[in-house]
């Protein structure tokens, strides 16, 4: 097969410990190798930055919730989006939509930014087929999906009995039949309480009927996760998202993880991934005295190695919020009076969708913007810090390069801060002005490559350029020895890589997509757990009594994920 | 002001997307450069010069100094004057949908008819149609909550249904008749119907004003008669019956007073 030599690029790679030295990267048969023959095709990367393909640990890019957003926001495809992007003949498919792009635009745009792996952050198990259909239709990027467990009837019933084995057996069954990757928890207990018109705003609020608390759900799922030895940890969206003064709830949630140790063979060191932490790091008692609590949150995170997090940066755009946190979306609609959509997924979860404008003229939006940046700038360990926008909740993923720019340039942060309508009030409510740190390219390669790969248990093949790893390589037109004086260049460069290689195949060359259908895979985890006859019986029973589909129709056939990459795990019995 | 004339020579088979026919796009360009502007027909890309003959003195340096006269059969051209901010466009005949969409300033005059979605989300300027117009005039784009925001849109003939949906500013004048659904979800702005209006006028309206000179087939049950008032509307002095509504909706308060949308029926 083909051989490629990337010559003389400034390589940033945590795994092989290279910090910007000029180095050659050799590729053969889709893997990084020590050397190639003289017949290898060469790519001249001198004066350019070379990094592994980036991984996005948390984005909503496929499935019923995303599609609901597409249905009820036709205006997002119109003047907010590129009206007819795809007719520009770079790619064969239309590229539509801004905050909720079509699957094709999703794949192309991630590819252009140098991303090769994206985690769909919330898969309702009942609609797993839809998620896999969209994943299959998304070009270029590898994907996986996290099924949601935090409001699942089985989980709540087993954990009420404190039965970890049954919980684990159920999780293993569900991950296998839905082709899921790990355990996602969204507003534990709260979405189920929403079925009664209630919510769980703290970790000890009881879930109606089930008589269990968010704390019990979270710890039970962490135990089950480590019992199963899954590659990823529990991935949690804690209670009380977006509420002023919610930082104690966030810290309480993180404290739940303190007594657990990771137990897996994938090199993962955390037991709890706190997602879109920005939405959970607020002080104040209402919108008037709303403020950032990033310092309190990061004081805790920095001291606790069992926690990883992603930022969830607000990008100050008009976007579409969508989450399995149904009650939150209702609350948001009552704030902005725009349209609202709600879905209940029987026995499992729910979701809501509301358009939202993060306006620079609105005080809380500006505080949210600063809070997200503060989290990344206060983080002492870039290997436990990941950059996301919780796409599309805090902003579309196509704004990642803009977030990189803000993190890498204090000047642009100061300019944005001064441009806010309430800049004085925003400055008082945040600490961003005091933070002089500018993220380096090496730290960026950690936050967008090595850290998510490690947190997802993929560090042996992804997120690095060491020999034997998958040949996913992004080359950006930025010279680390001559960093641009205009920070806008950073955004421009990271928005469109000069080259992208996916499994050793050239996808982008000279900034243009030249091969839009490279090999792409759906990652899922086949967790082995001791068979539990009671659980099998309970599953049968629930399908007979409650589900509107039969068990046979629920399971996702292999044809829905025709290019799987299956990770096998053994339970730590 | 300098004038450039474009004349349709090849009527497109499908529909031509003519959103580059604005003073903003033409300003400062030579006739050759104007002829090279990219147009779309279905999934294919063409140049403006493929369909239009460009003539006249060179256009002005700025949009405000530019006047465009569009001649020939433009019934298959959409989006003329879209997003224009200044200057003037005169269409001698009729044109298709989305004419003057999101227009921000300047003058747009269509001497024939326009089709649906014209003046969509209009923010400013003057837009006059001498003939009839279709549905969703001065409304919001499908799914959007930002209808007409400002400016004056005058249709001298009749209009179809759903005009002024989600309107929250500006003035929409219909000198003929209007069909169902007028000012639905409106949060501001003024709609004047000088002919008759069909039913469902002001449904879910929370703010804004609708004047109807002729008959209304059915009033919405959410509106309540308050009093007769003498008003001057678009130069016409008359006595109107005032109704407030839509009472079934959420209403904001201003200085302690509840704000309602209003319908005025000419007596």
Interface residues (C-beta under 8 A of the other chain):
Chain A: X72 X73 X74 X75 X76 X78 X79 X84 X87 X337 X338 X339
Chain B: X17 X40 X43 X45 X102 X140 X141 X142 X143 X144 X145 X250
